[in-house]
Amino acid sequence: MTCCGLQAGYGSGEKTPLLADVELDDAADVTVRDPKKKKEPSLTWALCKVYGPTMLLAWACKLVYDVLTFVGPMLQS
C-alpha cells in the first residue's frame, strides 16, 4: 500500500518489517486524556521509583546482617 509515495513492506527500504502488515488509513484513532482527571503528584511514589531498588538492596543486606548476628552466638556454643 502506498501513502505519500512511500511503500510499506519489505521492499521499501524499511530495515525492520514491523509495518509490513499494517494498513495505513487517513483517519487515526487518537485517545485524548480528559484534562479534568489529572493525577495528583505523589512524593511517596516518586521516592519509591527513585530510591526503591537501592532501599530494597539495603534492606536485604540488613536482613542478612541481622540473621548472622542472631545465629553467631548459637554457633559459638
Backbone as a chain_set.jsonl record, in Angstrom:
{"seq": "MTCCGLQAGYGSGEKTPLLADVELDDAADVTVRDPKKKKEPSLTWALCKVYGPTMLLAWACKLVYDVLTFVGPMLQS", "coords": {"N": [[0.852, -1.177, 0.0], [0.472, 2.237, -0.695], [1.419, 5.399, 0.546], [1.603, 8.746, 0.349], [3.533, 8.446, -1.603], [5.229, 6.553, -0.56], [6.08, 3.179, 0.081], [4.854, 0.581, 2.115], [6.401, -2.111, 3.699], [8.579, -4.937, 2.944], [10.178, -4.352, 0.715], [10.573, -1.619, 0.642], [12.794, -0.339, 1.6], [12.697, -0.337, 4.246], [14.183, -1.15, 7.255], [13.42, -2.825, 9.329], [10.802, -5.167, 9.437], [8.454, -4.215, 10.72], [6.177, -2.776, 10.083], [5.055, -4.116, 7.992], [2.653, -5.53, 7.62], [0.74, -3.681, 8.237], [-1.965, -1.628, 7.558], [-2.251, 1.563, 6.193], [-4.238, 4.182, 7.162], [-6.164, 7.129, 6.46], [-7.499, 8.304, 8.571], [-6.785, 8.474, 11.956], [-6.88, 6.773, 15.08], [-7.151, 8.533, 17.958], [-6.438, 8.938, 21.295], [-7.503, 11.047, 23.713], [-6.646, 12.496, 26.723], [-8.69, 13.335, 29.465], [-8.635, 16.576, 30.587], [-9.547, 17.275, 33.091], [-9.232, 15.114, 34.75], [-6.655, 14.78, 36.116], [-3.867, 13.181, 37.566], [-2.851, 13.462, 40.918], [0.329, 14.577, 41.926], [2.61, 12.446, 43.63], [4.669, 12.342, 46.363], [5.599, 10.148, 47.749], [5.388, 8.048, 45.858], [7.181, 8.99, 43.921], [9.603, 8.958, 45.369], [9.806, 6.225, 45.869], [10.151, 5.228, 43.266], [12.598, 6.389, 42.607], [14.451, 5.762, 44.705], [13.833, 3.16, 45.374], [14.966, 0.578, 44.395], [17.56, 0.772, 45.518], [17.014, 0.989, 48.242], [15.757, -1.458, 48.646], [17.85, -3.271, 48.213], [19.517, -2.469, 50.31], [17.871, -3.151, 52.453], [17.819, -5.927, 52.171], [20.53, -6.557, 52.65], [20.737, -5.7, 55.306], [18.978, -7.492, 56.511], [20.347, -9.934, 56.131], [22.618, -9.377, 57.68], [21.434, -9.079, 60.256], [20.406, -11.67, 60.656], [22.775, -13.191, 60.652], [24.016, -12.042, 62.891], [22.298, -12.894, 64.884], [22.525, -15.688, 64.727], [25.225, -16.159, 65.131], [26.186, -16.267, 67.985], [24.924, -18.666, 68.68], [26.27, -20.53, 67.135], [28.765, -20.471, 68.293], [28.517, -21.669, 70.757]], "CA": [[0.0, 0.0, 0.0], [1.282, 3.444, -0.762], [0.932, 6.598, 1.227], [2.507, 9.866, 0.083], [4.625, 7.997, -2.439], [6.051, 5.568, 0.143], [5.505, 1.851, 0.163], [5.092, -0.128, 3.366], [6.738, -3.51, 3.483], [9.974, -5.33, 2.919], [10.918, -3.793, -0.404], [10.552, -0.164, 0.632], [13.954, 0.212, 2.263], [12.461, -0.457, 5.691], [15.168, -2.08, 7.805], [12.694, -3.822, 10.117], [9.483, -5.372, 8.835], [7.421, -4.028, 11.728], [4.971, -2.213, 9.492], [4.798, -4.81, 6.738], [1.261, -5.946, 7.524], [-0.132, -2.625, 8.738], [-2.552, -0.782, 6.533], [-2.248, 2.962, 6.587], [-5.504, 4.872, 6.921], [-6.082, 8.578, 6.604], [-8.014, 8.653, 9.895], [-6.08, 7.769, 13.029], [-7.557, 6.785, 16.365], [-6.382, 9.302, 18.922], [-7.034, 8.974, 22.622], [-7.178, 12.297, 24.378], [-6.943, 12.454, 28.151], [-9.56, 14.374, 29.988], [-7.782, 17.452, 31.406], [-10.085, 17.394, 34.439], [-8.858, 13.934, 35.521], [-5.213, 14.704, 36.274], [-3.43, 12.535, 38.791], [-2.099, 14.308, 41.823], [1.688, 14.074, 42.106], [2.809, 11.803, 44.916], [6.06, 12.332, 46.796], [5.922, 8.771, 48.121], [5.599, 7.275, 44.632], [8.415, 9.473, 43.3], [10.725, 8.458, 46.148], [9.889, 4.774, 45.64], [10.706, 4.998, 41.943], [13.99, 6.811, 42.557], [15.306, 5.091, 45.682], [13.3, 1.843, 45.683], [15.93, -0.524, 44.246], [18.647, 0.944, 46.474], [16.491, 0.668, 49.573], [15.494, -2.897, 48.684], [19.148, -3.915, 48.39], [19.957, -2.17, 51.675], [17.039, -3.954, 53.353], [18.278, -7.32, 52.071], [21.821, -6.643, 53.347], [20.448, -5.568, 56.738], [18.365, -8.748, 56.932], [21.422, -10.923, 56.225], [23.421, -8.991, 58.837], [20.685, -9.402, 61.473], [20.343, -13.128, 60.801], [24.106, -13.653, 61.05], [24.241, -11.59, 64.262], [21.492, -13.743, 65.75], [22.998, -17.07, 64.649], [26.626, -16.205, 65.552], [26.378, -16.814, 69.332], [24.462, -20.06, 68.704], [27.308, -21.357, 66.537], [29.942, -20.491, 69.175], [28.311, -22.505, 71.944]], "C": [[0.891, 1.232, 0.0], [0.603, 4.579, -0.034], [1.974, 7.678, 1.0], [3.716, 9.426, -0.731], [5.525, 6.968, -1.784], [5.334, 4.237, 0.174], [5.842, 1.252, 1.512], [5.424, -1.567, 3.038], [8.222, -3.728, 3.391], [10.769, -4.611, 1.839], [11.036, -2.286, -0.385], [11.778, 0.463, 1.263], [13.806, 0.187, 3.778], [13.424, -1.499, 6.24], [14.502, -3.159, 8.654], [11.298, -3.957, 9.538], [8.341, -5.19, 9.826], [6.106, -3.549, 11.13], [4.583, -2.916, 8.194], [3.327, -5.15, 6.565], [0.276, -4.885, 7.999], [-0.662, -1.818, 7.57], [-2.618, 0.644, 7.057], [-3.579, 3.589, 6.201], [-5.277, 6.368, 7.075], [-6.542, 9.015, 7.987], [-7.289, 7.813, 10.944], [-6.901, 7.855, 14.303], [-6.648, 7.476, 17.374], [-7.138, 9.308, 20.234], [-6.56, 10.241, 23.313], [-7.572, 12.163, 25.834], [-7.839, 13.618, 28.531], [-8.727, 15.282, 30.893], [-8.294, 17.606, 32.84], [-9.632, 16.245, 35.334], [-7.336, 13.798, 35.596], [-4.895, 14.011, 37.591], [-2.638, 13.531, 39.623], [-0.685, 13.744, 41.944], [1.864, 13.528, 43.521], [4.294, 11.756, 45.241], [6.491, 10.907, 47.132], [6.222, 7.933, 46.881], [6.898, 7.702, 43.941], [9.64, 8.955, 44.041], [10.906, 6.955, 45.963], [10.508, 4.472, 44.283], [12.194, 5.33, 41.894], [14.875, 5.947, 43.451], [14.856, 3.672, 46.003], [14.303, 0.708, 45.549], [17.083, -0.434, 45.247], [18.198, 0.564, 47.871], [16.207, -0.822, 49.702], [16.795, -3.676, 48.882], [19.668, -3.677, 49.8], [19.163, -2.99, 52.681], [17.491, -5.415, 53.349], [19.612, -7.5, 52.79], [21.625, -6.565, 54.855], [19.832, -6.854, 57.274], [19.424, -9.842, 57.093], [22.294, -10.635, 57.443], [22.722, -9.364, 60.146], [20.616, -10.907, 61.709], [21.696, -13.668, 61.249], [24.445, -13.228, 62.472], [23.47, -12.469, 65.243], [22.056, -15.159, 65.829], [24.42, -17.208, 65.188], [26.838, -16.78, 66.948], [25.919, -18.281, 69.447], [25.523, -20.995, 68.129], [28.529, -21.476, 67.437], [29.748, -21.425, 70.365], [28.277, -23.984, 71.642]], "O": [[1.947, 1.246, 0.634], [-0.623, 4.692, -0.009], [3.12, 7.528, 1.423], [4.806, 9.974, -0.568], [6.504, 6.542, -2.396], [4.108, 4.186, 0.283], [6.963, 1.388, 2.003], [4.783, -2.172, 2.179], [9.024, -2.849, 3.707], [11.94, -4.295, 2.05], [11.567, -1.715, -1.338], [11.814, 1.679, 1.45], [14.692, 0.639, 4.504], [13.471, -2.62, 5.735], [14.978, -4.294, 8.692], [10.676, -2.955, 9.185], [7.361, -5.933, 9.78], [5.035, -3.892, 11.631], [3.851, -2.35, 7.382], [2.808, -5.062, 5.452], [-0.912, -5.173, 8.146], [0.095, -1.38, 6.704], [-2.989, 0.892, 8.205], [-3.991, 3.528, 5.043], [-4.332, 6.81, 7.727], [-6.029, 9.997, 8.524], [-7.198, 6.591, 10.823], [-7.538, 8.872, 14.578], [-5.517, 7.048, 17.607], [-8.323, 9.638, 20.284], [-5.36, 10.468, 23.472], [-8.694, 11.765, 26.149], [-7.747, 14.719, 27.988], [-8.164, 14.804, 31.878], [-7.539, 18.028, 33.716], [-9.643, 16.382, 36.557], [-6.794, 12.778, 35.171], [-5.567, 14.226, 38.6], [-1.863, 14.332, 39.1], [-0.526, 12.528, 42.056], [1.331, 14.08, 44.484], [5.085, 11.196, 44.482], [7.616, 10.508, 46.833], [7.203, 7.19, 46.857], [7.633, 6.856, 43.433], [10.618, 8.553, 43.409], [12.035, 6.467, 45.907], [11.312, 3.547, 44.166], [12.966, 4.643, 41.225], [15.919, 5.458, 43.017], [15.47, 3.032, 46.856], [14.484, -0.058, 46.496], [17.533, -1.456, 45.766], [18.927, -0.108, 48.602], [16.403, -1.391, 50.776], [16.826, -4.643, 49.644], [20.205, -4.594, 50.422], [19.725, -3.474, 53.663], [17.54, -6.06, 54.397], [19.804, -8.504, 53.477], [22.28, -7.291, 55.602], [20.144, -7.262, 58.393], [19.406, -10.589, 58.072], [22.669, -11.56, 58.164], [23.357, -9.91, 61.049], [20.754, -11.364, 62.844], [21.756, -14.518, 62.137], [25.099, -13.98, 63.194], [23.965, -12.75, 66.334], [22.058, -15.762, 66.902], [24.786, -18.284, 65.66], [27.62, -17.721, 67.087], [26.48, -19.042, 70.234], [25.66, -22.13, 68.586], [29.256, -22.467, 67.364], [30.727, -21.921, 70.922], [28.11, -24.796, 72.552]]}, "num_chains": 1, "name": "protein.A"}
